[in-house]
Amino acid sequence: MKLFSLRTIAWLLLCIVFLYLVALFTTSPEVTSGNGNLGLIFVLLAVIIFILFAHYIWKSLRTIQLQPGTWKIISLGSLFVLLLCCLLEYQYTVNLIDHLGGPPGQESSRIYRYPWLNQYTNTLFLNGNTFVILNAGVIFVYSLLKKKT
């Protein structure tokens, strides 16, 4: 099993399609919507597909034979990417909450009395940053475990 096999590329494309579908069915903060959360189906399916992709990446990493020093570099690189994407996700979250007028408990907020997962915040949980965070986390944890053995 190679890391960049046809199956890996197919899983990656499927993840990108579901990222697009989640973004497509997320209502913009400038629009008032009373149609409910149409993207919830895609959010649930995307979570399952993301987890399956992460599992496949883990399985693919087991087949790679690298020197211990290379695993050290991979662990540092994946940690850097993980921290960078966490920072970007934090900024995205703060900006989205600001555009919505505040959190769900604030009366002036567009999402007042909604749960956190709603038609305006689907992309808060599933976006490019969270996808990279998941995969960088998998690679980081695997490289740490590989470095210890």
C-alpha positions as CSV (number, residue, x, y, z in Angstrom):
1,M,0.0,0.0,0.0
2,K,1.5,3.3,-1.1
3,L,0.8,6.6,0.6
4,F,-0.3,8.3,-2.7
5,S,-2.2,5.4,-4.2
6,L,-5.4,5.8,-6.2
7,R,-7.4,4.9,-3.1
8,T,-5.8,7.7,-1.1
9,I,-6.5,10.2,-3.9
10,A,-10.1,9.0,-4.1
11,W,-10.6,9.5,-0.3
12,L,-9.1,12.9,-0.5
13,L,-11.4,14.0,-3.3
14,L,-14.4,12.6,-1.4
15,C,-13.3,14.7,1.6
16,I,-13.0,17.8,-0.6
17,V,-16.4,17.2,-2.1
18,F,-18.0,17.0,1.3
19,L,-16.2,20.1,2.5
20,Y,-17.7,21.9,-0.4
21,L,-21.2,20.5,0.3
22,V,-21.0,21.6,3.9
23,A,-19.9,25.1,2.9
24,L,-22.7,25.1,0.2
25,F,-25.4,24.3,2.7
26,T,-24.2,26.7,5.4
27,T,-26.2,29.9,5.4
28,S,-24.2,33.2,5.3
29,P,-24.3,35.3,8.4
30,E,-25.8,38.2,6.3
31,V,-28.9,36.1,5.3
32,T,-31.8,35.3,7.6
33,S,-32.9,31.7,7.2
34,G,-35.8,29.8,8.7
35,N,-35.4,26.6,6.7
36,G,-33.6,24.6,9.3
37,N,-30.1,23.1,9.0
38,L,-30.1,21.6,5.5
39,G,-26.3,20.9,5.8
40,L,-26.7,18.7,8.9
41,I,-26.8,15.5,6.7
42,F,-23.6,16.5,5.0
43,V,-21.9,17.4,8.3
44,L,-22.6,14.0,9.7
45,L,-21.5,12.2,6.5
46,A,-18.4,14.4,6.3
47,V,-17.4,13.5,9.9
48,I,-17.6,9.8,9.0
49,I,-15.6,10.3,5.8
50,F,-13.0,12.4,7.6
51,I,-12.5,9.7,10.2
52,L,-12.3,7.0,7.5
53,F,-9.7,9.0,5.6
54,A,-7.7,9.6,8.8
55,H,-7.8,5.8,9.5
56,Y,-6.6,5.2,5.9
57,I,-3.7,7.7,6.4
58,W,-2.8,5.8,9.6
59,K,-2.8,2.5,7.8
60,S,-0.7,4.0,5.0
61,L,1.8,5.4,7.4
62,R,2.5,1.9,8.8
63,T,3.8,0.8,5.4
64,I,6.4,3.6,5.2
65,Q,9.9,2.7,6.2
66,L,11.9,5.8,7.2
67,Q,14.9,6.5,9.4
68,P,14.3,7.7,13.0
69,G,15.7,11.1,12.1
70,T,13.2,11.5,9.3
71,W,10.3,10.6,11.7
72,K,11.7,13.4,14.0
73,I,11.4,15.9,11.2
74,I,8.0,14.7,10.2
75,S,6.8,15.0,13.8
76,L,8.1,18.6,14.1
77,G,6.6,19.5,10.7
78,S,3.2,18.0,11.5
79,L,3.3,19.7,15.0
80,F,4.0,23.1,13.3
81,V,1.1,22.5,10.7
82,L,-1.2,21.4,13.6
83,L,-0.5,24.5,15.7
84,L,-0.8,26.8,12.7
85,C,-4.1,25.4,11.6
86,C,-5.4,25.6,15.2
87,L,-4.5,29.3,15.2
88,L,-6.3,29.8,11.9
89,E,-9.3,27.9,13.1
90,Y,-9.4,30.0,16.3
91,Q,-9.3,33.2,14.1
92,Y,-12.0,31.8,11.8
93,T,-14.2,31.0,14.8
94,V,-13.8,34.4,16.4
95,N,-14.6,36.1,13.0
96,L,-17.7,34.0,12.4
97,I,-19.1,34.7,15.9
98,D,-18.4,38.4,15.4
99,H,-20.3,38.3,12.0
100,L,-23.2,36.5,13.7
101,G,-23.4,39.2,16.4
102,G,-22.3,37.0,19.2
103,P,-22.7,33.5,20.7
104,P,-26.0,31.7,21.0
105,G,-26.7,33.1,24.5
106,Q,-26.5,36.7,23.4
107,E,-29.9,38.2,22.5
108,S,-28.5,40.4,19.7
109,S,-26.9,37.4,18.0
110,R,-28.3,35.9,14.8
111,I,-28.0,32.5,16.4
112,Y,-29.8,33.4,19.6
113,R,-31.4,30.3,21.1
114,Y,-29.9,28.0,18.5
115,P,-27.5,25.3,19.5
116,W,-23.9,25.7,18.4
117,L,-24.3,23.4,15.4
118,N,-26.9,25.3,13.3
119,Q,-27.4,26.4,9.7
120,Y,-25.0,29.4,10.2
121,T,-22.1,27.5,11.9
122,N,-21.7,24.2,10.0
123,T,-18.4,25.5,8.6
124,L,-17.2,26.3,12.1
125,F,-16.8,22.5,12.7
126,L,-16.0,21.3,9.2
127,N,-13.7,23.3,7.1
128,G,-10.3,23.1,5.5
129,N,-8.6,23.9,8.8
130,T,-10.3,21.2,10.7
131,F,-9.5,18.7,7.9
132,V,-5.8,19.6,8.1
133,I,-5.9,19.6,11.9
134,L,-7.2,16.0,11.9
135,N,-4.6,14.7,9.4
136,A,-1.7,16.6,10.9
137,G,-2.8,15.2,14.3
138,V,-2.8,11.7,13.0
139,I,0.6,12.1,11.4
140,F,2.0,13.8,14.6
141,V,0.7,11.0,16.9
142,Y,1.9,8.3,14.5
143,S,5.4,9.8,14.2
144,L,5.7,10.1,18.0
145,L,4.8,6.5,18.4
146,K,7.1,5.5,15.6
147,K,10.0,7.5,17.1
148,K,9.6,5.7,20.4
149,T,9.9,2.2,18.9
